[in-house]
Amino acid sequence: MPDWTICPLETYGEMEQAEQLQGLVWPGSDIDVTPAHVLITAAHNGGLVLGAWYGDGLIGLLFGFVGLYHDAAGTHPKQCSHLLGVHPNHRNLGVGFSLKRTQCQMVRQQGLELITWTYDPLLGANAHLNIARLGAVCQTYLREAYGQMRDGLNQGLASDRFQVDWWINSKRVEGRLGQEPGPGQHKHPIPALYDVAPMPRSGRIRPPGHFTLPGEERVLAEIPADFLQLKGADFELACAWRAFTREMFEGCFKAGYRVEDLISDRSGGQPRCFYVLARRDGAPGQ
């Protein structure tokens, strides 16, 4: 059993602790912190503010609010999940997964079936949680979703994002939430959309000069295994990866593919990270 507890935040004092936690998760720009008065207003008016507590300390935060999405059948309510953050000293323990699972349960009780949110597609750890573990899918690429960001994690880099769709009543999501953590399972080998090679000395991978739109049902698209480390060591290379993956994902989504899984490979010594892109078939959440 985890040694933290998860419950809705309801008091102004709790929201002030949520402010402080945001500063630890996204350091460097107080102006980008969602303030306590916004959080408590949302929580008391149909929104959701969840906290993960370790003793008396707030170590995790999730914030979402009701929005709308549109399809051929009309306009429908959804939850827009805006913030998910975990204290730096408590990461990689399952806190984020527990917050999302609780969110899923509570949003189901509201009678909604879709939760959407954004994340940087080059952050492999976020992709592992969102795509591989939670079962979200993506077919929407947003250029400069938040303009020029000022926090320490994002400053200086184009704020491109995936918008993911989490169909919480689908068999896909139910299956992923019930699985133990591990790599995605695929019955047949999946071809690579492009090849990358380590650079001399540094061993970092450089994006290819070009790619060809896929024709197969499924393909692998490789990204750096640790983009934040790469960004800190070689900012020019990080920008090259942003430009390449922007063109690649936009092209693939336009051609009818979506992101449906993430595979992490450590068999060769150096960790590698691959998105699985597949042709869209059936209902959105399948």
Secondary structure as GFF3:
##gff-version 3
##sequence-region A 1 286
A	DSSP	beta_strand	5	8	.	.	.	ID=ss1
A	DSSP	alpha_helix	12	25	.	.	.	ID=ss2
A	DSSP	three_ten_helix	30	32	.	.	.	ID=ss3
A	DSSP	alpha_helix	36	43	.	.	.	ID=ss4
A	DSSP	beta_strand	48	54	.	.	.	ID=ss5
A	DSSP	beta_strand	57	71	.	.	.	ID=ss6
A	DSSP	beta_strand	74	86	.	.	.	ID=ss7
A	DSSP	three_ten_helix	88	90	.	.	.	ID=ss8
A	DSSP	alpha_helix	95	109	.	.	.	ID=ss9
A	DSSP	beta_strand	114	119	.	.	.	ID=ss10
A	DSSP	alpha_helix	124	127	.	.	.	ID=ss11
A	DSSP	pi_helix	128	133	.	.	.	ID=ss12
A	DSSP	beta_strand	137	142	.	.	.	ID=ss13
A	DSSP	beta_strand	161	167	.	.	.	ID=ss14
A	DSSP	alpha_helix	171	177	.	.	.	ID=ss15
A	DSSP	beta_strand	218	223	.	.	.	ID=ss16
A	DSSP	alpha_helix	227	233	.	.	.	ID=ss17
A	DSSP	alpha_helix	235	254	.	.	.	ID=ss18
A	DSSP	beta_strand	257	265	.	.	.	ID=ss19
A	DSSP	beta_strand	272	279	.	.	.	ID=ss20
###
